[in-house]
Amino acid sequence: VLVIGGGLIGCAAAWRLASAGADVLLVETTEINVGASGRNAGSLHFQIERRFLEQDAARASEAAPVVALNALAIDDWRRLPGELGADIGLSMMGGLMIAETPAEVALLEAKTRLEEQNGLQSRLLDGGETLALAPYLSRAICAASYAPDEGHADPKRVTPALAAAARASGALLHERTCVVSVRSVAGGFRVGLTTAGESWHIETASLLIAAGAWTPRVAMLADLHIPLFPVGLTMSVSERVAAFIPHLVQHVGRRLSLKQARAGNVLIGGGWPSRLGRRLDGGFDPGERPELLQPSLLANLRAAVDVVPAIADLNLIRSWTATTCISADQLPIAGEVPRKPGLFVVGGGSAFTLGPTLARLVADAMLGRTDPKLAIVSPARFEHLNSFMGAA
Ligand SMILES: Cc1cc2nc3c(=O)[nH]c(=O)nc-3n(C[C@H](O)[C@H](O)[C@H](O)COP(=O)(O)OP(=O)(O)OC[C@H]3O[C@@H](n4cnc5c(N)ncnc54)[C@H](O)[C@@H]3O)c2cc1C
């Protein structure tokens, strides 16, 4: 099996595949964990995300069955430190999605109903209950939905631990190695690679594209359109202070996620855009750092201070941007591409939270065991885009 991409998904899939006895080579253009997997917010959010709720109710209902995957992810994350034998900075002390207005409370109610219908436990709390559980929140909070398993993990630790487990299970991981061509041949694929300017190739029966924001480009090498779109996001981190926020905090009506890392820093994000990196020739490059946008940064910090007033007294030590990707319907894309048997793809959405689960399920599918829960994220839903693609 050839795995393309050394982010969380590629490393997790390589580990699962090698542990099951497959002969695995993972290739990574740069270094393990330099993509979105090493620069994200580290939130493990299992409640239906705000980005689905901010569209219309029909869209929220269509997306809601994805919580069946979130429920699997809860167990995957709980098991991960033990399975990896590594400290991945995991904290699952519960998460609050808060509301400040009656309209936002109504959204939370609708969300909680959808979650219940789809088998995820979350509990609606009124203002008093919310403040009793989370006294660090502003008095302006009038309700919250509480999910007891939500939390966070350390993006600097998770993927390196998965990569180490993949190596220990027998997978080969080649850094500074880039896939430059993919051709269908009898029995599989002939894949062209470059390492330090040297070209080489391998033939493989099955292929997993786990190249994050680069996935559409890699897919094009295989004559496929995979509709993942790059997005630049913004993050900030405060100085270290004594622990006072045990939960993951999100907002149902404003873009906000915040949490306190084990070292004491408060991490602030929530989907605020940055401007995608440009090359000098005007093209877009997922490898270029996106430009920080001051209005995004200020609005993100404003939301954080409104929700947790004590944050106003903290020094901000760093803000950064990074590129990730979302699909056309904002759900992840994971599974075998119907017109290319043996070619699998995983990417898009909140793939820190869902990454270990999608990687596990797709590794199983590559070994012939397909879980029906993958149906909602199957690339088959975008197969019409490939009806005009010629194949070599
Ligand atoms: C600022 C920010 C905050 C986020 N916060 C969260 C969060 O709190 N919770 C959450 O669930 N998700 C979050 N995400 C999303 C999450 O980080 C990503 O969904 C996830 O990390 C994607 O992992 P990946 O392995 O698919 O991609 P990546 O980590 O991007 O890895 C892809 C790898 O493929 C390599 N590659 C590309 N082309 C080739 C090629 N041709 N040959 C070989 N290798 C190649 C790249 O170099 C890269 O290392 C956030 C993202 C960002 C940017």
The ligand as an SDF file (V2000), in Angstrom:
LIG
                    3D

 53 58  0  0  0  0  0  0  0  0999 V2000
   -5.6280   26.6350   12.0210 C   0  0  0  0  0  0  0  0  0  0  0  0
   -6.3550   25.3140   11.9350 C   0  0  0  0  0  0  0  0  0  0  0  0
   -7.1090   24.8860   13.0210 C   0  0  0  0  0  0  0  0  0  0  0  0
   -7.7730   23.6620   12.9660 C   0  0  0  0  0  0  0  0  0  0  0  0
   -8.4040   23.2380   14.0830 N   0  0  0  0  0  0  0  0  0  0  0  0
   -8.9470   21.9890   14.0990 C   0  0  0  0  0  0  0  0  0  0  0  0
   -9.5160   21.4980   15.2880 C   0  0  0  0  0  0  0  0  0  0  0  0
   -9.4780   22.1380   16.3200 O   0  0  0  0  0  0  0  0  0  0  0  0
  -10.1200   20.2710   15.2530 N   0  0  0  0  0  0  0  0  0  0  0  0
  -10.1820   19.5220   14.1040 C   0  0  0  0  0  0  0  0  0  0  0  0
  -10.7620   18.4440   14.1380 O   0  0  0  0  0  0  0  0  0  0  0  0
   -9.5920   19.9520   12.9780 N   0  0  0  0  0  0  0  0  0  0  0  0
   -8.9640   21.1650   12.9450 C   0  0  0  0  0  0  0  0  0  0  0  0
   -8.3510   21.6020   11.8180 N   0  0  0  0  0  0  0  0  0  0  0  0
   -8.3330   20.7320   10.6410 C   0  0  0  0  0  0  0  0  0  0  0  0
   -7.2560   19.6540   10.7830 C   0  0  0  0  0  0  0  0  0  0  0  0
   -6.0300   20.2280   11.1650 O   0  0  0  0  0  0  0  0  0  0  0  0
   -7.0800   18.9280    9.4500 C   0  0  0  0  0  0  0  0  0  0  0  0
   -8.3470   18.4760    8.9890 O   0  0  0  0  0  0  0  0  0  0  0  0
   -6.1690   17.7000    9.5890 C   0  0  0  0  0  0  0  0  0  0  0  0
   -4.9860   18.0100   10.2700 O   0  0  0  0  0  0  0  0  0  0  0  0
   -5.8460   17.1730    8.2040 C   0  0  0  0  0  0  0  0  0  0  0  0
   -4.8680   16.1560    8.2980 O   0  0  0  0  0  0  0  0  0  0  0  0
   -4.3110   15.5240    6.9620 P   0  0  0  0  0  0  0  0  0  0  0  0
   -3.4250   14.4090    7.3530 O   0  0  0  0  0  0  0  0  0  0  0  0
   -5.4420   15.2440    6.0350 O   0  0  0  0  0  0  0  0  0  0  0  0
   -3.5210   16.7280    6.2280 O   0  0  0  0  0  0  0  0  0  0  0  0
   -2.1230   17.4430    6.5310 P   0  0  0  0  0  0  0  0  0  0  0  0
   -1.7760   17.4340    7.9530 O   0  0  0  0  0  0  0  0  0  0  0  0
   -2.1760   18.7630    5.8310 O   0  0  0  0  0  0  0  0  0  0  0  0
   -1.0750   16.5030    5.8000 O   0  0  0  0  0  0  0  0  0  0  0  0
   -1.0150   16.3620    4.4030 C   0  0  0  0  0  0  0  0  0  0  0  0
    0.4330   16.0790    4.0210 C   0  0  0  0  0  0  0  0  0  0  0  0
    0.4900   15.6530    2.6440 O   0  0  0  0  0  0  0  0  0  0  0  0
    1.7490   16.0690    2.1440 C   0  0  0  0  0  0  0  0  0  0  0  0
    1.7180   16.0520    0.6790 N   0  0  0  0  0  0  0  0  0  0  0  0
    1.0630   16.9070   -0.1430 C   0  0  0  0  0  0  0  0  0  0  0  0
    1.2790   16.5980   -1.4440 N   0  0  0  0  0  0  0  0  0  0  0  0
    2.0920   15.5210   -1.4430 C   0  0  0  0  0  0  0  0  0  0  0  0
    2.6970   14.7530   -2.4920 C   0  0  0  0  0  0  0  0  0  0  0  0
    2.4700   15.0290   -3.7870 N   0  0  0  0  0  0  0  0  0  0  0  0
    3.5170   13.7220   -2.1570 N   0  0  0  0  0  0  0  0  0  0  0  0
    3.7540   13.4370   -0.8380 C   0  0  0  0  0  0  0  0  0  0  0  0
    3.2080   14.1370    0.1850 N   0  0  0  0  0  0  0  0  0  0  0  0
    2.3770   15.1660   -0.0960 C   0  0  0  0  0  0  0  0  0  0  0  0
    1.8940   17.4830    2.7210 C   0  0  0  0  0  0  0  0  0  0  0  0
    3.2450   17.8950    2.7040 O   0  0  0  0  0  0  0  0  0  0  0  0
    1.3220   17.3190    4.1280 C   0  0  0  0  0  0  0  0  0  0  0  0
    2.3320   17.0840    5.1000 O   0  0  0  0  0  0  0  0  0  0  0  0
   -7.7060   22.8340   11.8020 C   0  0  0  0  0  0  0  0  0  0  0  0
   -6.9320   23.2790   10.7220 C   0  0  0  0  0  0  0  0  0  0  0  0
   -6.2470   24.4900   10.7900 C   0  0  0  0  0  0  0  0  0  0  0  0
   -5.4050   24.9060    9.6270 C   0  0  0  0  0  0  0  0  0  0  0  0
  1  2  1  0
  2  3  1  0
  2 52  2  0
  3  4  2  0
  4  5  1  0
  4 50  1  0
  5  6  2  0
  6  7  1  0
  6 13  1  0
  7  8  2  0
  7  9  1  0
  9 10  1  0
 10 11  2  0
 10 12  1  0
 12 13  2  0
 13 14  1  0
 14 15  1  0
 14 50  1  0
 15 16  1  0
 16 17  1  0
 16 18  1  0
 18 19  1  0
 18 20  1  0
 20 21  1  0
 20 22  1  0
 22 23  1  0
 23 24  1  0
 24 25  2  0
 24 26  1  0
 24 27  1  0
 27 28  1  0
 28 29  2  0
 28 30  1  0
 28 31  1  0
 31 32  1  0
 32 33  1  0
 33 34  1  0
 33 48  1  0
 34 35  1  0
 35 36  1  0
 35 46  1  0
 36 37  1  0
 36 45  1  0
 37 38  2  0
 38 39  1  0
 39 40  1  0
 39 45  2  0
 40 41  1  0
 40 42  2  0
 42 43  1  0
 43 44  2  0
 44 45  1  0
 46 47  1  0
 46 48  1  0
 48 49  1  0
 50 51  2  0
 51 52  1  0
 52 53  1  0
M  END
$$$$
